[in-house]
């Protein structure tokens, strides 16, 4: 039984999951080339839930994006401004730029100068080397920009586990690109996000979430069992004030709270399991329906399900 606290309130979470070594560095990256799939929501709320699962595990969150959502989520009101990620990365270690944050999660101030940040990312291994030079263990969670450029590639190479959010057919197609760049494809796990169990791919067709689920399975990609629902409550937490509020503390009793709790437990197991085997690839004859053809995935879904219904 562990707990997370905010302003004196305690929230116990009882979940059976392995613990990570406190002195060993583990890196989790949340990556998608498509925007609007919930990357930052997943990264920030997962950090809080993981902290609740193991209150002795040091957790650090940083972002290679310039939107500063991480700063607003974890920054402590009245704290003096500190140096940011660009300054720490240029120095080759982050010890002097890490700040204690809300919910017991440490964070690194983001930078608006992405050009300066890219200057420190000349090698794909640059971020991993910087994190290993920093005098701390525990878990580092990296939120990324919606691209597959230099900074994101560094996050991909640094990661022991990569979460690839998929919310629609376009973001599903981007996973293929991500896997082609990954030095360890077996570390990439798909997470279905913004799941609306009422949306169908056509008036008489199957549910979009189910069609995406089937296609992920057909391609043999590793995935999380849990799916994160599209939630009005979650949208409100992200938008009702300048500071996003946490699912753990402010969405108790909702489906999305239960889903993040499950995601935290699955993530802990994924990180504790070490490097997994490379994802299984479908047989050549199974790949033919979708590979080598420049057609919209939704068209493929309709063709498949219309044919199976006849």
PyMOL commands that set and color helices and strands:
alter all, ss='L'
color gray80, all
select helices_A, chain A and resi 39-53+69-74+85-91+102-104+114-119+126-133+150-158+169-181+185-187+208-218+232-239+247-250+255-272+284-287+297-309
alter helices_A, ss='H'
color red, helices_A
select strands_A, chain A and resi 2-6+9-13+25-30+59-63+98-99+106-108+138-143+161-166+188-192
alter strands_A, ss='S'
color yellow, strands_A
deselect
rebuild
show_as cartoon
